[in-house]
Amino acid sequence: MPVSLLSGQTSKDNQYLLLVIHSDEAYEFRALIKSDGLYAFETTCNPLYLSTLHASNVSEHDWIESLPKAFKFESSTNIRLSIKENDSDIVINIVSSHDDLLSTLGSISVPESDTDMFDWLQLAAKEFDSLKSIIYSQKNTIDSISVTSDKLNAQINDLISAKAADEQLIYSKVALLLNAKKQKIQQLSSQLAVTSSTDALSSISEPAPSRHSPSPASPETKPHNFALQPSTPPSDVTAQDTTLNTALNESTPSTPSTPSTASTASTASTASPE
């Protein structure tokens, strides 16, 4: 909430102290004039009422625009205040100056108040001290925040520098690692090429195995003798033939046998099977 505290002299050369409090809803004027006695003046004007207080040759827009400048809510060099005393009130004249020519933009009448002057002054002093302490507190807070901001900016710069150094170190280590891996891959590729060449030469120098040669792992076999040998009948077969011949000889009449018959029977009895 903008507050303006002005002091000066009235048209009767009396000292005055003017406190103006401006809000969105209204202007609050509190004036203290010191002459032979103490007089307090106080009023509250809403914007609608203030809009009716401009001079006849001044537009309402210019009047409303000049009010903040008159009470120094905005910096201005051509708006001034002039206070005149009447019997029961004071008049605040807002004057515009151009090339030493003065023109009254409007007037605000502030009636006399029944407020106890000492209470009013005490309240004004407390309000002033409160506003002053708030300003100092805000200033200290701003200074503290500024110091903290400077420290944080310095830390950020240090972190940026450390980050750049770490990145450079990482890049160098990665480059060394990649070069070592590349050399290892080249070494293994060379060894693989040499091994492949040696295997190819050894396979060319060895003779190919013959298709009809016996396998060296097979055991040595002896040739079979397929010559026919005369077989000898078993002894029991020979005995049966002898008994049969004897029985035949006893059952038949004795006739002179020729040697050829006996030899034929003997040959038949001893003939070998095929």
LOTITI-787209 format. One record per residue: x, y, z of N, C-alpha, C in turn; residue in one letter. Coordinates in steps of 0.05 Angstrom, whole numbers, plus 32768, in hexadecimal, padded with zeros to 4 digits. Each point is the difference from the previous one (the first is absolute). Example, Ala and Ser with C-alpha at 12.3 -4.5 7.8 and 13.67 -1.06 7.14 Angstrom:
BEGIN
81087F8E809C7FEE80188000801280188000a;7FF980157FF28010801880017FF18016800Es;
This chain:
BEGIN
80117FE880007FEF80188000801280198000m;7FFE80117FEC801180187FFF7FF980148016p;8015800B800C7FFD80138016801280187FF9v;7FF580188004801080187FFB7FFE80128019s;8017800A8009800180118017800D801A7FF7l;7FF0801680008009801A7FF67FFF80148017l;801280147FFE8000801680138005801A7FF1s;7FF78016800C8004801A7FF37FF280168010g;7FF980157FF27FF38017800C7FE680067FF2q;7FED8009800F7FE680087FF48001801D7FF7t;7FEA80097FF67FFF801C7FF7800280138017s;7FFB7FF78018800280118018801B7FFC800Ek;80137FF37FF2801A7FFB800B80007FEE8018d;7FEC7FEF800180007FEC8016800C7FE67FF5n;800F7FF28011800C7FE77FF87FEA7FEA7FFFq;80037FEF7FED7FED7FEA7FFE800F7FE67FFAy;7FF37FEB8007800A7FE47FFA7FE87FF17FF4l;80057FF67FE87FEA7FF37FF180087FE37FFBl;7FEE7FEE800880047FE47FFC7FEA7FF67FEDl;80087FF57FEA7FED7FF77FEB80057FE27FFDv;7FEA7FF1800380017FE27FFC7FEE7FFA7FE9i;800B7FF27FEC7FF17FFB7FE87FFC7FE27FFDh;7FE87FF87FFB7FF97FE47FFA7FEF80007FE7s;7FF97FE77FF87FEF7FFE7FE87FE4800A8005d;7FF8800180197FE4800780077FFD801E8005e;8015800D800C7FFD801C8008801B800D8006a;7FFF801A800280168010800A7FF98009801Dy;80137FFD80127FFC8008801C801480168006e;7FF4801780088011801880067FFF8006801Ef;80188003800B80028008801C801380178001r;7FF78017800A8010801880018002800B801Ca;8018800A80078005800C801A800C801C7FFAl;7FF38015800B8009801B7FFC8007800B801Bi;8018800C8002800A800B80198000801F7FFDk;7FF1800D800F8000801E800180018007801Es;7FEE801280087FFE8006801C7FF67FE88010d;7FF17FEF7FF37FF67FE8800D80047FE87FEDg;7FF57FE9800880037FE87FF07FE47FFA7FF3l;80017FFB7FE77FE77FFA7FF180047FE67FF0y;7FED7FEF800080027FE77FF17FEA80007FEBa;80087FF77FE87FED7FFF7FEA80037FE37FF4f;7FE97FF57FFA7FFF7FE47FF77FE87FFC7FEFe;80047FF17FEA7FEA7FF87FEF80087FE97FEEt;7FEC7FF37FF680057FE97FED7FEF80057FE7t;800D7FFF7FE97FF280057FE780027FE87FEFc;7FE97FF67FF580017FEA7FED8005800C7FE4n;80087FEF7FEE8007800A7FE57FE8800E7FF2p;7FE87FF780057FE9800D7FF37FFD801D800Al;80058004801A7FFE801B800B801780117FF6y;80187FF57FFF8017800F7FF67FFC80097FE3l;7FF27FEF7FF07FFD80077FE47FEF80187FFCs;7FF1800980147FEF80187FFE800E801A8009t;80197FFD8009800E8017800C8013800E7FEDl;80007FF87FE78013800D7FEE7FF4801B7FF6h;801280107FF67FF9801B7FF77FF07FFE7FE6a;7FF280157FF97FEF80007FE980107FFE7FE6s;8018800A7FFF80107FFF7FE880127FE77FFEn;7FFC7FED801280107FE780017FED7FE87FFCv;80097FEE7FEF7FEF7FE87FFC80037FED8017s;7FEC7FEF800380007FED801680187FED7FFEe;80077FF87FE780177FEE7FFC801A800C800Ah;8004801A7FF88019800D800980008004801Ed;7FE98005800C7FFF8003801D80077FE6800Ew;7FF57FEA7FF880057FE6800D801E7FF97FFBi;800A80067FE9801C7FF97FFA801380118011e;7FF88019800780128011800F80007FFB801Es;7FED7FF2800A7FFF7FFB801D80187FF0800Bl;80077FE97FF480187FF2800A801980117FFDp;8002800F7FEB801880117FFD800080168015k;7FE9800B80077FFF80158014800A7FF7801Ba;7FF97FE7800780087FF6801A80197FEF7FFEf;800F80037FEB801A7FF47FFC7FFF7FE18000k;7FE97FF57FF97FFF7FE47FFB800F7FF97FE6f;800180147FEE80117FFF7FE8801080197FFFe;80187FFD7FF5801280187FFF7FF580147FEBs;8000801980087FF780157FEE800D801A8008s;800480117FED800C801A80057FED80177FFCt;7FE97FFB7FF57FEE80177FF97FE67FFF8011n;7FFE7FEF80147FE97FFE801180088008801Ci;7FF18013800C80068009801B7FE780018011r;80058002801A7FEA800380138000801B800Dl;7FE9800A80057FFD801A800E7FE97FFD8014s;8006800680197FEB7FFD80157FF8801C800Ai;7FE6800480017FF58019800B7FEF7FFA8018k;8001801280137FF07FFC80187FE680107FFEe;7FEA7FF380087FE7800E80047FF87FFE801En;7FE8800880057FF88000801D7FFE7FE4800Bd;7FF47FEE7FF27FFB7FE6800B800C7FE97FEFs;800F80087FEC800D7FEB7FF08019800B7FF2d;800E7FEE7FF3801680097FEF7FFA7FF67FE4i;800B800E7FEC7FFB7FFA7FE4801B7FF87FF4v;80027FE87FF480187FF77FF37FFC80057FE2i;800F80137FF57FFF80077FE480167FF17FF1n;7FF97FF37FEA80137FF27FEF800580127FE8i;801980087FFE800780147FEC80147FF47FEDv;7FFC80077FE680127FF87FEB800F80197FF7s;801B7FFD7FFC801080167FF8800D7FFA7FE5s;7FFD80127FED800D7FFE7FE6800B801C7FF9h;801B80007FFE800E80197FF97FF780178013d;80017FFA801A7FFA801380157FE380098000d;7FF07FF27FF17FE380067FFF7FF27FEC8011l;7FF1800980147FF37FED80127FE27FFE7FF9l;7FF67FE880007FE47FFB7FFB7FF67FEB8014s;7FEA8006800D7FF47FEE80147FF17FEA7FF2t;80097FE780067FF27FE97FF47FE77FF88010l;80008005801A7FEA7FF9801180068006801Dg;7FEC7FFE801180038006801C7FF27FEA8010s;800C7FFA80177FF57FEC80137FFC800E801Bi;7FE87FFF800A7FFB800D801A80017FEB8015s;80108005801580047FEE80177FF5800D8019v;7FE97FF7800A7FF4800E801880107FFA8019p;7FFA80118014800D7FFC801A7FF57FE7800De;80117FF3800F7FF97FE6800D80008003801Es;7FF07FF0800D7FFF7FFF801D80157FED800Cd;80107FF57FEF80157FED800A8013800E8012t;80077FF280168013800B8013801B80017FF2d;800C80188001801980037FF080177FEF800Am;80017FFC801A80167FF0800B7FFD7FE37FF8f;7FE77FF680027FFC7FE57FF680067FFD7FE3d;7FF780147FF080057FFF7FE4801D80007FF9w;800F8012800E801D80017FFB800E7FE68008l;7FF77FF58017800C7FE680097FFA7FEA7FEBq;7FE780007FF67FF97FEC7FEC801080047FE7l;800480197FF7800F80057FE8801D7FF98004a;800B80068018801C7FF9800580047FE18001a;7FED7FF2800C80027FE380007FFE7FF57FE4k;7FEE800B7FF17FFD7FF67FE4801980067FF0e;800B80178004801980077FF280177FED8009f;80027FFB801A80157FEE80097FFC7FE47FF5d;7FE77FF880007FFA7FE57FF580087FFE7FE3s;7FF980147FF1800780007FE3801F80017FFDl;800C80108011801E80027FFE800D7FE58007k;7FF67FF28015800B7FE680077FFC7FEC7FEAs;7FE880017FF47FFA7FEE7FE9801480057FE9i;800580197FFB801380077FEA801C7FF58007i;800980058019801A7FF6800780027FE17FFFy;7FEA7FF4800A80007FE27FFF80017FF67FE4s;7FF1800D7FEE80007FF77FE4801B80057FF4q;800D80178007801A80057FF680157FEC8009k;7FFE7FF8801A80127FEB800A7FFB7FE67FF2n;7FE77FFA7FFC7FFA7FE77FF2800B80007FE4t;7FFD80177FF2800B80027FE5801E7FFE8000i;800D800C8014801D7FFD800180097FE38005d;7FF17FF3801380077FE480057FFB7FEF7FE8s;7FEA80057FF27FFB7FF07FE8801580067FEAi;800980197FFF801580077FED801A7FF18006s;80087FFF801A80187FF280087FFD7FE27FF9v;7FE97FF580077FFC7FE37FFA80017FFB7FE2t;7FF480137FF180007FFD7FE3801D80017FF5s;80118012800B801B80017FF7800F7FE68006d;7FFB7FF58018800E7FE780087FF77FE97FEDk;7FE67FFF7FFB7FF67FEB7FEE800B80037FE4l;800280197FF7800B80047FE5801E7FF77FFFn;800E80068016801C7FF7800180027FE28001a;7FEE7FF3800F80007FE280007FF97FF57FE5q;7FED800D7FF37FF87FF67FE5801880027FEDi;800F80178001801780037FEF80157FEA8007n;80057FFB801A80137FEB80087FF77FE57FF6d;7FE67FFA80027FF67FE67FF680037FFE7FE2l;7FFB80167FF280047FFF7FE3801D7FFA7FF9i;8012800D800E801D7FFB7FFB80077FE38006s;7FF77FF6801880057FE580077FF47FEC7FECa;7FE980067FF67FF37FEF7FEC80107FFF7FE7k;800A80177FF7801180007FE880197FF08004a;800D8003801880197FF180057FFA7FE28001a;7FEA7FF8800D7FF97FE380017FFA7FF57FE4d;7FF280107FF07FFB7FF67FE580197FFC7FF0e;80138013800380197FFE7FF180107FE7800Aq;80007FFB801A800E7FE9800B7FF27FE67FF6l;7FE67FFF80007FF27FE97FF680057FFB7FE3i;800080157FF080057FFD7FE3801C7FF57FFBy;801480098010801B7FF67FFC80027FE38007s;7FF47FF8801680007FE480097FF27FEE7FECk;7FE9800A7FF67FF17FF07FEC80117FFD7FE6v;800E80157FF880117FFE7FE880167FEB8004a;800D8001801880157FEB80057FF47FE48000l;7FE97FFD800C7FF37FE580017FFA7FF77FE3l;7FF580117FF07FF97FF97FE580197FF97FF0l;8015800F800380197FF97FF2800B7FE58009n;7FFF7FFA801A80097FE680097FEF7FEA7FF5a;7FE6800380007FEE7FEC7FF580067FFC7FE2k;800580157FF280057FFF7FE3801A7FF07FFBk;80158006801080197FF27FFD7FFD7FE28006q;7FF07FFA80157FFC7FE480077FF17FF27FE9k;7FEC800C7FF57FF17FF47FEA80137FFC7FE8i;801180137FFA80137FFC7FEA80137FE98005q;800A7FFE801980127FEA80077FF27FE57FFDq;7FE87FFD800A7FF17FE77FFE7FFA7FF97FE3l;7FFA80157FF07FFB7FFB7FE380197FF67FF3s;8018800B800680197FF67FF480067FE48009s;7FFC7FF9801A80047FE580097FED7FEC7FF2q;7FE780087FFC7FED7FEF7FF280087FFC7FE3l;800B80147FF380087FFD7FE480187FED7FFEa;80148003801380177FEE7FFF7FF87FE38006v;7FEE7FFB80137FF77FE580067FF27FF47FE8t;7FEF800F7FF37FF27FF67FE980137FF97FE9s;801480107FFC80147FFA7FEB80107FE68006s;80087FFC8019800F7FE880087FEF7FE77FFDt;7FE7800180077FEE7FE97FFD7FFC7FF97FE2d;7FFE80147FEF7FFD7FFB7FE480197FF47FF4a;80188009800880197FF47FF580037FE3800Al;7FFA7FFA801980037FE5800A7FED7FEC7FF2s;7FE880097FFA7FED7FEF7FF280087FFA7FE4s;800F80137FF380097FFC7FE480177FEC8000i;80138001801480187FF080007FFA7FE38007s;7FEC7FF8800E7FFA7FE480077FF47FF27FE8e;800A7FE57FF97FF47FF17FE97FE47FF68007p;7FF07FFF7FEA7FE57FF780047FFF7FE28004a;7FF17FF480117FFF7FE280047FF47FF27FE8p;800D7FE77FF87FF77FF07FE97FE57FF38007s;7FF07FFF7FEA7FE67FF5800480017FE28004r;80147FEF7FF480017FE3800180137FF68015h;800F8011800D80137FF780147FF17FF88019s;800A7FEB800D7FF27FF78019800380158016p;7FEC8000801080008013801680157FF88014s;80108012800980167FF980137FF57FF7801Bp;7FE7800780067FF67FF8801A7FF47FE48000a;7FFC7FF47FE87FF37FE57FFF80157FEB8006s;7FFA7FEC800F80137FEB800780087FF07FE8p;80187FF48001800B7FF07FEA7FF07FE57FFEe;7FF77FFA7FE87FF07FE77FFC800F7FED7FEEt;7FFE7FE78006800D7FEB7FF07FEE7FF77FEAk;800C7FF97FE97FEF7FF67FEA7FF57FE48006p;7FE77FFC7FF77FF37FE7800580087FEC7FEAh;80047FE6800980077FEA7FEE7FE77FF17FFAn;7FF780047FE77FE77FF37FF880057FE67FF1f;80197FF3800280057FE77FF27FF17FE9800Ea;7FF47FEE7FEF7FF07FEA800B80137FEB800Bl;7FFA7FF68018800F7FEB800D7FEE7FE88003q;800C7FE87FFC7FF07FE780047FF87FFD801Dp;7FE77FFE80057FF67FFE801B80027FE3800As;80077FFD801980017FE5800C7FE77FFC800Ft;7FF37FE97FFA7FE77FFA800E80057FFB801Dp;7FEE8007801180037FFA801C80027FE38006p;800B7FF9801780057FE480077FE77FF18004s;7FEB800E800A7FE77FF180057FF27FF97FE6d;800380117FEC7FF47FF97FE5800F7FE87FF4v;801A7FFF800380107FE97FF57FF97FE7800Et;7FFB8001801A7FF97FE8800F7FE57FF67FF8a;7FED80127FFB7FE57FF87FF780027FF27FE4q;8011800B7FEF80037FF47FE5800C7FE48003d;80137FFC8012800D7FE680037FEC7FEB800At;7FEF800980147FEC7FED800B7FEC7FF97FEBt;7FF880147FF07FEC7FFA7FEB800C7FED7FEBl;801880037FF9800C7FEE7FED80037FE4800Bn;80067FFE801A80037FE5800C7FE57FF28000t;7FEB800F80067FE57FF480017FF87FF77FE4a;8006800F7FED7FF97FF87FE5800F7FE87FF7l;80187FFE800880107FE97FF87FF67FE6800Dn;7FF6800280197FF67FE8800E7FE57FF77FF5e;7FF080137FF77FE57FF87FF780007FF57FE4s;801380067FF080017FF77FE580127FE87FFFt;7FFA7FEC7FEB80117FE97FFD801B80097FF7p;80127FF08009801C80067FFB80067FFB7FE3s;800680137FF380077FFF7FE4801B800C7FFEt;800D7FF47FED801B800B7FFD7FFE801C7FF6p;800C801280108000801D7FF8801980067FF2s;7FFC80117FEE801780087FF0800E8018800Dt;801980007FFB800E8017800C7FF5801A7FF7p;7FF680017FE87FF6801A7FF77FE88009800Fs;7FEE7FEC80087FE8800780108007800A801Bt;80137FF2800C80088009801B800C801B8000a;801080057FEC800D801A7FFE7FEB80167FFAs;7FEC7FF87FF07FEB80147FFA7FF080078018t;7FF97FEB80117FF180068019801080108013a;801B7FF980018010801080138003801D7FF7s;800280027FE58002801C7FF67FE780108005t;7FE77FF17FFD7FE7800E80047FFC8008801Da;800B7FEC80127FFC8007801D801180168009s;801880057FF38013801480097FFE80197FEFt;7FED80007FED7FFF80197FEF7FF780178011a;800C80167FFA7FFA801980107FE9800F7FF4s;7FF2800C800F7FEB80117FF5800C80177FF0p;7FEF800E7FF1800B80157FEF800D80158010e;
